[in-house]
C-alpha cells in the first residue's frame, strides 16, 4: 500500500508542480493586466532608498531572530547545534523557499542540514514543525487583535471569521502536544489505510512533539521570539509602503499581512505568486489605496526577500569549497604536528 502511494506521488509530481507554476503565472498575468504597468513603475520609481534599506535591515533582523528560536527549539529536543550553523542553515532554507516551486522546500533543506547534529531525524523535524506552528499561532493572534480593532471600520466578517478559525486551529494543535492521547488521533488515518511504516514514523514525530511538554521555558522564549519575528515582518511591509509614498496606518498591515501570509501558505501556487498580488489588490484597496499601490507593496517586499535570500544561496554554493579547504587545513596541521613529534623524539 505504501509503495503504491509513493509511486502515485512520484508519477504525478511533475504534473502537480506544472499545474502550480501555470496557475501562478496565469494569476500573476491576470493581476498585472488589471493594473497599469506604467503606473506601477511610477510608484516604484519614487521609492525612498532610506526606508527601503530600513525595511531590508529589519527583514534580515527578523531572520536572525528566527534562526535563534529554531536553534532554541532544536536544543530543547537535544540537538546541540551552534547558533552560527543554525543561522546559516536558516538562510539556506530561506533561499530554497524562494527558489523551489514548493512551500516546504526550505524546511526540508533545514531539516537535512541540522540532522547532522542529531541522533534521529524526527527530533529535527519536530523542532522545525514547532517553529512553523508557533509562527502561525503568533501571526494569527496578531491578526485577531487587529480584527477586533477594525470591526467598526471594515465589515469583513468572512475574513475575521477565517482569522479566528485559523487561530483556534493553531491554538488547538499547540495545546494538543501536551496530551499524547489527543495526538494519537493524527496516527489513526494511517493505521486505517494500512500504512504501518508511515504510522510508525508519525508516532516517533508525535513522541518528540509531546516531549516539548517538559520544555515550557523554551516554548515561552520561542513564542516571544516568533511574535517579534512576525511583528518585524509586518513592519517590513509598512516600511516598504512608506518608501513608496503610501501613508497608511500600521493597523491595516496587522490586519492584511496575516491574511496574505495564510493565503500564500496554501499549496496551490508557486511560492504564492499571483495569489499574493491578487489578494493584496483586493485588501489594500479597501483601505483607500490605488490598485498600483496595493499591488506594489507586497510585490516589492517579496522581491526584497528574494534578494536577501540570495545570501543563503551563496552560503549553499560555497559550502563544499569551504569544507574542502577546512579538510586541507586540518590535514596540514596534522602533518605539522606529526613532524613536530618526530623532531622531538629525535632530539637529544
N, C-alpha and C positions, 0 to 999 in steps of 0.2 A: 504493500500500500504506500509506504513512504517513498519507495523508488518511483512509483507512478506519479506521485505528486511532484517530486523533484524533476522528473523527466518533462512533466507538463510545463513547469515554470521555465525550464531550460529551452524548451521548444518555442514558447511564446514570449520569451523575454525580449527579443529584438522587436517583435511586433508591438508589445506594450510600450517599450521605450519610444518607438517610432510614432505611436499614437500620441504620446505625451508631447513629443517635440512638435509634431504637426499642430496639435491643439494650441500649444503655447504660441507658436509663430502666427497662427491664424487669429488668436485673440489679440496678440500684440498689434498685428497689422490692422485689425478692426478698430482698436482704440486709437491708433495713430491716425487712421482715416477720419475719426471723429474730431480730432484736434487739428489745429493748423501747425504743421512742422515749422513754418516760418515764425509763428508766434512763440512756439516752444523755444526755438533758438534765440529769439529776442529775450525771453525770460532767462535762459541760461547765460546769455552774454552779459547780463547785468550782475552776475553773481559776484558777491564780495569775497575776495580771496581770504581775508582775515577770518570771517565767520566760517568759511569752508574749511580752513585749516583747523579752527577750533573744533568743528564737527569731526574731522578726521582724527584729531588727537583724542577726543572723547571716545570715539569708536575703538581706537587702539587700547585706551584705558579699560574700557568695558571688557575687552577680550583678555586682557591681563588678569583682571579680577575673575573672569570666567574660568581661566586656566587654573587660578589658585583654588577656586571652590571645587573644581573637578579633582585636583590633586588631593584636596582635603577629604573628599568622599572616597577616593581610592585608598587613602591611608586608613580610613575607617573600616575598609574591607581588607586591611592587611597588606596592601600593595604600596610599598615604600618607594615612591618614585620622586627623584629630585625635582624641585619646582622648575628649574631651568629646562629639564627634559619635558615636563608636563606642558609648559608654555610652548615649547617647540612643537610638540605633538598636537596641541590645541590649534595652533596656526596652520599646521599641515591639514588638519581636519577642516578648518575654515576654507582652505583652498579647494579641497575636494568637494565640499558642499556647493561651491560656486561653479565648479568646472565639470562636475559629473551630472548627468541627467537623472539624478536621484536625490531625494531629500535626506537620505541617511548615509550617503557615501562618505561624508566627513566623519560620522560616528564610527563607521566600520574601520576607517583609517586610524582613528584614535585608539580603538579597541585593539587593533592589530599591533600598533606600536607599544602601547602600555602593557600588553600581555607578556612582553619580555621580562617584566619585573614581577610577574605574578606566577603563583604555582598552579592556578587554574583560570581559564578564560572567563568563567562565569562571574568571578569577583570583579573583573574589569567591566564586564557587560552590565552588571547590576549597578555599579557606581555611575556609569555613563547613562543608564536608564534613569537613575535617580536624579542626575543632573538635569536631564530633559524634563522630568516630571516636576521638579521644583521650579524650573523656568516657566512652565505652563501655569503652574499654580500661582506664581508671583505676578505674572503679567495679567492673568485673569482677575486676580484680586484688585490690581490697579485699575483694570477696566470696569469692574463692578463699582468701585468707589467713584470713578469718573461718570458712570452711568447715573448714579443717584444725583450727582451734581448737575446732570444735563437733562433731567426729566422735564423740567419746566420749559426748557428751550427747544429741545427736539423730542418729538413724539415717535421715536424709532423703537417701538415696543418689541418688534421682532428681533432687532439687533440686541436690545437689552436682554430679552429672554434668552437669546443664544449665548450671550456672555455669561449670564447666570448659570446656564446649564453646563457650559464648559468649566466654569469654576467649581461647581458642585461635583462634576465627574472627576476633575483633577483632585479635589479635596478627598473624595471617596477613595480614589486609588491610593492616595498618600496614606490615609488612615488605615487602609487595608493591610499595609506592611506590618502593622503591629499585631495582626491577628492571622496566624498561619492557617487556621481553619477557613477563613474567608478567601485566602489566596488559593486554596485548593480548587476553587471554582474555575480558575484560569487553566487548570490542568484537565478538567473534565472533558472539554470538547475533543482533545487529542486522544484521550482514553476511549471515548465513544467511537472515534474514527479508526481506532486500532493502531495509531501512530506511537508505538511504545517508545521508540528512541527519542522522538520529539517530546513526548510526555516527560521522560526522564530528564532531558535537557532543561525543559521548562521548570521542572521540580527543583533542580540544582540552582537555577537562577532565582526562583522564589525563595529558596532557603537563604540565599545570600541577601536578598532584599529584606527578608524577615530579620536578618542579623542587625539591621540598622536600628531595631528597637532598643538596642543597648548602646547606641551611639547618638543619643539625643543632643548632646553638646555639639557634635559635628553637624547634625541636621539643622540646629538653630543657626550656627555660623554659616552654613551653606545657604539657608533660606535668606538670611540678611544679605549675603553676598550676591545671590541671584536677583534679589529685589533691587539692589544697587545697579546690577548689570542691566536689568530691564528699564529702570528709570533713565539710565545713561543712554540707552539706545533710543528711547522715546525723545530725549533731548537732542540726540543727533539729528533726528528728523526736524525738530524745532529749529536748530541752528542752521540746517540746510535751507529751511523756509525763510529764515531771517536773511540769510545770504542772498536769496533770490528776490528780496524786497517784499516778502509776504509778511504782513503784520497780523498774526493770528494768535489768540491766546493759547497758552500751553495746554490748557484743559482739553481743547479739541484733539490735540495729539494723543493725550492719555486715553481718549475715547476711541479714536480711529485707528491708531497704530496697532493696538492689540487685535482689533478685528482683522486688519490686514495680515498680521502675523499668523492668525488662526487660518485664514484662507490660503496663505502661501504654504502652510504646512501640509495641506491636503495633497495626497499623492496623485494629482490629476494633471499636473503640468510640469514643465521643466524649470525647477527652482522658482516656481511662482511667476514666471514670465507671462505677461498677458493678464493673469489673474490679478496680480498686484496693481498694475496700471489701471485696469478697468474698474476695480473696486475703489481705488483711490479717487478716480474721477467722480464716481457716484457720491462717495462720502464727503470729500472736501468741498464739493460744490454746495453741499448743504450748509456749509459754514460761510458761504459767500465768495469762495474763490472761483476764478475763471477755470475753464477746462484745462487750459495750458498750465496754469499754476498747479492745479490738482494733479495733473499728470507728472509734472516735472519734479516735485518734491520727493516722492518715493523713488522715482527713477534715478535721480541724481544720487540719492542715498544708496541705492543698490549699486550703482557704478562705483561709488566710493568704497563700498565694502568689497567689491570685486578687486579693485586696485590694491587695497590694503592686504587682501588675502594672497596677493602675489608673493608677499613675504613668506608665507607658508610654502608656496611653490618653490621659492628659492631655497628654503631650508631642505625641502624634499630632494631637489635635484643635486644639491651639493653634499648630501649625506654620505653617499658612497665614497667620493674622493676624500672627504674628511676622515672617514673611518679607515681608509687605506693609508692615509698619512699618519694617523694615530698608531696603526699597527707597525708601520715602518719605524716610527719614533720609539715605540716600545721595544722593538727588536734591536734597534741601535743601542738603546740604554742597556738592554740585556747583554749585548756583546761587550759593551764598555765595562759593565760590572764583572763579567766573566774574565775579561782581560786584567782588570784590577786585582781580582782574586788570584789569578795565575802569577801576576807580578809580585804579589805579597808573599806567595808561597816560595818563589824563587829567591826572594831577597834574604840575605844572611840575617 
